[in-house]
Amino acid sequence: MKFTIHRQSFMNQLANVTRAVPVKATIPVLTGIKIVAQEDGITLIGSDAEISIEAFLNIQDEAYQLEIIEPGSIVVTARLFSEIIKKLPTDIITIETDEQYLLTIRSGQAVFNLNGIDGQSYPHLPEIVAESTLELPTLLFRDLINQTIFSASNQESRPVLTGLHLSSSDHFLSGVATDSHRLSRRMIPVKYSQEELNFESINIPKKTVQELSRIIEDEDQLKMMVADKQVIFTMDNLVIYSRLLEGNYPDTNRLIPQDHQTEIVVDSQEFLAAIERASLMSHQGKNNVVQLDINDQKVELLVNSNERGQASEIIEVKSAEGDDLKISFNPDYMKDALKSFGPIDIHIGFQTPVRPLLLTPAEKNENESANNQLLQLLTPIRTHY
Amino acid sequence: MKFTIHRQSFMNQLANVTRAVPVKATIPVLTGIKIVAQEDGITLIGSDAEISIEAFLNIQDEAYQLEIIEPGSIVVTARLFSEIIKKLPTDIITIETDEQYLLTIRSGQAVFNLNGIDGQSYPHLPEIVAESTLELPTLLFRDLINQTIFSASNQESRPVLTGLHLSSSDHFLSGVATDSHRLSRRMIPVKYSQEELNFESINIPKKTVQELSRIIEDEDQLKMMVADKQVIFTMDNLVIYSRLLEGNYPDTNRLIPQDHQTEIVVDSQEFLAAIERASLMSHQGKNNVVQLDINDQKVELLVNSNERGQASEIIEVKSAEGDDLKISFNPDYMKDALKSFGPIDIHIGFQTPVRPLLLTPAEKNENESANNQLLQLLTPIRTHY
C-alpha cells in the first residue's frame, strides 16, 4: 500500500473514525484503525464491535489531494497514528507499508515507522440488508438527540433504558430517553408516512447517537437504514454502523400528565441561573435536593439546612396559577431539562408533590406543530420536612 | 460584620487569596478564608500554613464600591463561598454575620447562609521583621520564575532542590532551579548593590513563586522583603508570605560547561516541533529517550526501535561545527528548555556524550548583558546502542 494525501483533511477523517475506537479492547486489533487503499480512494474504519465508523476519502474529492500509488490495507494503532499525523511538518504526507506490515509515514525530513497488522485480520463490518433508506432532516434529528439523550440511564441493569427510543408515526419521529427518574421526549416531522418509515420503534445505544451528533456537519445529508438488530447512519462520506439495544421499551406515553393543578411560567435562563446557585448548596448535603414553594403567586426556591448552610431565593415568574404546592426535586436534572429548551419561556405543570412535573415551551413557536414538540418530565423527590 | 461590595471585584481578590487555600488541611480552619472588615477596608486571608496570601480591599478604591456597615471578622469555607459569589445575580452584594458565626450573603432575591467560624480562631500570620524592602522589576522577575522553576525537583528527599535558589550579586539577581538531571539559570538586573540587597541567597518554595507568577499583574509594583526563614512579596494590594526552604543549595556554577567540542545553532520553534514529534514515539518505549546524531554538518534526531516502531528526522540547523557526536537525552526536558527561550535561535554546546549539554541564545539581544542571561543545562542519558 502506498499513497500521498493532504495531512489536515486526512486527520479530520481519522479523528471521526477514531471516535469509535476503544482505549482498551478485549480484541486487541480493535484498538487500531483499518486503512484500505483502493483505486477510487481510501477507506478508514474504527470499531468497538458495537459501533463502527467508516470514512471514505474519495480520490475525486480535491480536498484530500489523494494519490494512490499502490493499493493495499493495514491495521495500525489508532491513537499514536493520529497523534503523529497531527504533528507532522508538511501539508502533503506519504504513507506506505511493506510485506512485514511495517507502516512508514514520511513528511518533509521526518520518517516514522509503525508496526502494523495485516488488514485481513480486522473484523468484517456486518453486511446489512435494509429494506429502505430514509432521508432525515439533519438539524432536527441532531436536536432530537441532544434534547433527549442526557435522560438515558447509565445503569446496565436494564440495557434498553441506556439508549434512545425512536418510534415512527405518520410523518413524524418521536425520540424518548428515560432513566425512570426523568424523561425527555422530542418529536420531529419527517417526509414519510408510517408505512414508508417501515419500522415501528428501535432502541439506539447512547454512544451511537452521541457520536453521530458530534460528527455530523450541518450541511450533511443524513440517511438512516434500519435492519434487523442494526441501524446504519450515512452522511456525506461517513457511515456509522451500530447494533440496536434489545428488550421492550416501557410505554412512556401513559406517564405524561395530561393536566395540572398548579402551573408557573418562567424564563428558562433566569430559572436555570437560580437552580445553579441553589445546587451549589444542595450539593453540600447528603441529599442533592431543592424545594420549590409555590404560595399564592409567590414562588420560592429553597435548599434546606445542611452541614454547610442553607439557601433561598424568590423566583421571578411570568405567571403562577392554581393550588399552593411544595415540591422537591434533583436540581441537576432540572438544569439538564431547562438547558434543552434554549432561551425561551417555559411552562411547568404540577399535579401533587409526588407526581411528575412537566416542562414544555410556554408559547408555541411558528414551527411547532403536534409533530414538532419537546417535553421534559421530572419525578419529584419525596422529602419529610 | 456587615458590608456591601461590588461582586466581580470582590471575586477577583477572593480568587487570588483562595490560591493559597489547600483542598484538604490537617488544620481544618485552613480550608477557609478569613474575612476582616475594618473601617478602612476588607482584608482577605488564605493560607496553607507555609504560604499565606493576603488581599486588602481599600475602601478608597472605587472599583470595590465598598461600604462597611459594621466591622468584624469571620472564617468561611473558601471554595463554596467563592462559587456562590461567582454565581450571584447582582453587581452589588451584601455580606453579614451574626453572633453565631452564621454568614449571610444577599444578592437580589437570593439569600445564602453559610456556617462560619470565629475569625479569632484563624492562625495569626507571622510578624516579620525585614531589614529592607527591595523593589524588583516585575516583568523580569516573573520571567526569572517562569524560565527556571520547571527544573525544580518534585522529590521531597532533598527539599532544598524543590524550590527556586535566588542569590544576590552586585546589581543583579540570579535564579537557579535544578532536579540534578537538568538546570535552569536566569539572571536579571536590579538597581541595588550586593550590600543593599542585604541577603546572600534564599530558597523559595516552588508553590510560592508559581502563585506569585500567576497572581502578579504587569503593572504591579513588586517588592520583596527577606527575613529569617521567611520571604514576603508585596504587590499593589496583595501580600504573599512564605517560609523559605532550609538546607544548603549545591554550588551549581561549577556544573556549567565553559567550552564545547561540538556546537549547533537551531531555530527554537522548529527544533521544538521535531522534538515533540519524536517524543510521541519515545513515550511508547520503556525509556523515554531520543538521540541526536551529529555527523559532518548533518544533524539527525532518532528514536530507536521500540514495541510500537521508530522515528527519525534530519534537523535543519543554522550551523553545525566541531566533532561528530551521538548523544541521548530526555525529550520532555528538552521541550521545557526550548520553550523557556521563546522563538529565537538557540546555541547548543556539547562536550562528550556523557557531559551536560548547554542551551543559550545564539545571539545576544540588545537588552542582554552579563547580568541578564538565560541558560538551560541538560544531563544526557547514557545508552548502549
Interface residues (C-beta under 8 A of the other chain):
Chain A: T77 L80 E83 I84 K87 L88 P89 L102 L103 Q109 A110 V111 F112 N113 L114 N115 A273 A274 E276 R277 L280 M281 Q284 S305 E307 R308 G309 Q310 A311 S312 E313 I314 I315 E316
Chain B: T77 L80 E83 I84 K87 L88 P89 L102 L103 Q109 A110 V111 F112 N113 L114 N115 A273 A274 E276 R277 L280 M281 Q284 S305 E307 R308 G309 Q310 A311 S312 E313 I314 I315 E316
